[in-house]
Amino acid sequence: MPEINITFARPGDEALIIDFIAQLAVYEKLSHEAKATPEDLTKALFGPRPYAECLIGHLDGVPAGFALFFHNFSTFIGKPGIYLEDLFVIPSLRGYGIGKALLMHLAAIAKERGCGRLEWSVLDWNTPAQDFYKKLGAVPMDEWTIYRMTEEVIERAVR
């Protein structure tokens, strides 16, 4: 039986995480948007004010996937939450339970930290991911639409 191990990313893991992000971007047909550098991740994950955290899933000691997340806050329930930005497992290593292990580890972190929610977004066409999440008990929030201001729009807005 393969052994799955989940660890927090550490300084020095930036290139690995960038590789996972690049593979995820290819899968999601968004390679043109994947612009993060190892230096960006060093600052965001391990800088003086970390903005996100990252879990790395290993299969028999081999890095197999990641879950990058950050905290948010719900005014309605008065509790922090966790937003899962990305969950990815290398395609050839799918089916061993790594994605589930990453998500369950993140759920345990949410519980330990007193979070009221664990949320994420899924592309409309990504039915394999949607089916995976539903199988774990997650429910889609169909009545909500995500809005985004890109860096360029923010720049224009503050002028």
C-alpha positions in Angstrom: 0.0 0.0 0.0 1.5 3.4 -1.0 2.3 5.8 1.8 0.8 9.3 1.7 2.4 12.0 3.8 1.2 15.7 4.0 3.6 18.4 5.1 3.6 22.2 5.2 5.8 23.7 2.4 9.1 25.1 3.7 11.6 27.6 2.2 13.2 25.8 -0.7 10.0 24.3 -1.9 9.2 27.3 -4.2 10.4 25.7 -7.4 8.4 22.6 -6.7 5.2 24.6 -6.1 5.8 26.7 -9.2 6.1 23.4 -11.2 2.8 22.2 -9.7 1.2 25.6 -10.5 2.4 25.3 -14.1 1.0 21.8 -14.5 -2.3 23.0 -13.0 -2.4 25.9 -15.4 -2.0 23.6 -18.3 -4.8 21.4 -17.1 -7.1 24.4 -16.6 -6.1 25.8 -20.0 -4.8 29.0 -18.2 -1.1 28.8 -18.8 -1.1 32.3 -20.1 -2.2 33.5 -16.6 0.4 31.6 -14.6 3.0 34.3 -14.0 4.1 33.6 -10.4 7.9 33.2 -9.8 9.7 31.4 -7.0 10.6 34.8 -5.6 6.9 35.7 -5.5 6.2 32.5 -3.5 9.1 33.2 -1.1 7.6 36.5 -0.2 3.9 35.3 -0.1 4.5 32.1 1.8 7.6 32.8 3.9 8.0 36.6 4.0 7.5 38.9 7.0 3.8 38.8 6.5 2.8 35.5 4.9 -0.3 35.8 2.8 -0.9 32.1 2.2 0.2 28.6 3.3 0.8 25.5 1.3 0.6 21.8 1.9 2.6 19.3 -0.1 1.3 15.8 -0.6 3.9 13.0 -1.0 3.3 9.5 -2.3 6.0 7.1 -1.1 8.3 10.2 -0.5 7.8 11.7 -3.9 6.1 15.1 -4.1 2.7 14.4 -5.8 0.5 17.4 -5.3 -0.2 20.6 -3.3 -2.9 22.6 -1.7 -2.4 26.4 -1.4 -4.7 28.2 1.0 -5.3 31.4 3.0 -7.6 32.7 5.7 -10.7 34.8 5.1 -13.4 35.9 7.5 -17.2 35.5 7.5 -19.1 38.4 9.1 -22.3 36.4 9.0 -20.9 33.6 11.3 -18.3 35.7 13.0 -15.5 33.2 12.4 -12.4 32.9 10.2 -12.5 30.5 7.2 -10.0 29.0 4.9 -10.1 29.6 1.2 -8.5 26.8 -0.9 -6.9 28.6 -3.8 -5.5 25.6 -5.6 -5.6 21.8 -5.1 -3.6 19.8 -7.6 -2.3 16.2 -7.9 0.1 15.1 -10.7 -2.1 13.3 -13.2 -0.1 10.1 -13.2 -0.4 9.9 -9.4 -4.1 10.5 -9.2 -6.3 7.7 -7.8 -4.1 7.0 -4.8 -6.1 9.3 -2.5 -3.6 12.2 -2.4 -6.2 14.8 -3.3 -8.5 13.5 -0.6 -5.7 13.4 1.9 -4.7 17.0 1.1 -8.3 18.2 1.5 -8.9 16.2 4.7 -5.7 17.6 6.1 -6.9 21.1 5.3 -10.3 20.3 6.9 -8.4 19.3 10.0 -6.5 22.5 10.0 -9.8 24.5 9.6 -11.2 22.6 12.6 -8.1 23.1 14.7 -8.1 26.9 13.9 -11.8 27.3 14.7 -12.8 28.1 11.2 -16.5 28.1 10.2 -15.9 27.4 6.5 -13.6 25.8 4.0 -14.4 27.1 0.6 -13.0 27.0 -3.0 -14.0 27.6 -6.6 -14.1 25.1 -9.4 -14.2 25.9 -13.1 -17.6 25.2 -14.6 -16.2 22.7 -17.1 -14.2 20.7 -14.6 -16.7 18.0 -13.8 -14.1 15.5 -12.6 -13.2 18.0 -9.8 -16.8 18.8 -9.1 -17.7 15.1 -8.8 -14.7 14.5 -6.5 -15.7 17.4 -4.2 -19.4 16.3 -4.1 -18.3 12.8 -3.2 -16.5 14.2 -0.2 -19.7 16.1 0.9 -19.0 19.5 -0.4 -21.9 21.4 -1.9 -21.8 24.0 -4.8 -22.8 27.5 -4.0 -24.7 28.0 -7.3 -26.4 31.2 -6.2 -23.1 33.1 -5.9 -21.1 34.6 -8.7 -17.4 35.4 -8.2 -16.3 38.9 -9.2 -12.7 39.8 -9.7 -10.7 43.0 -10.2 -7.3 42.2 -11.8 -4.2 44.1 -11.0 -4.7 46.4 -14.0 -8.3 47.2 -13.0 -7.2 47.9 -9.4 -4.5 50.3 -10.8 -7.1 52.2 -12.8 -9.6 52.2 -9.9 -7.1 53.9 -7.5 -6.1 56.7 -9.9 
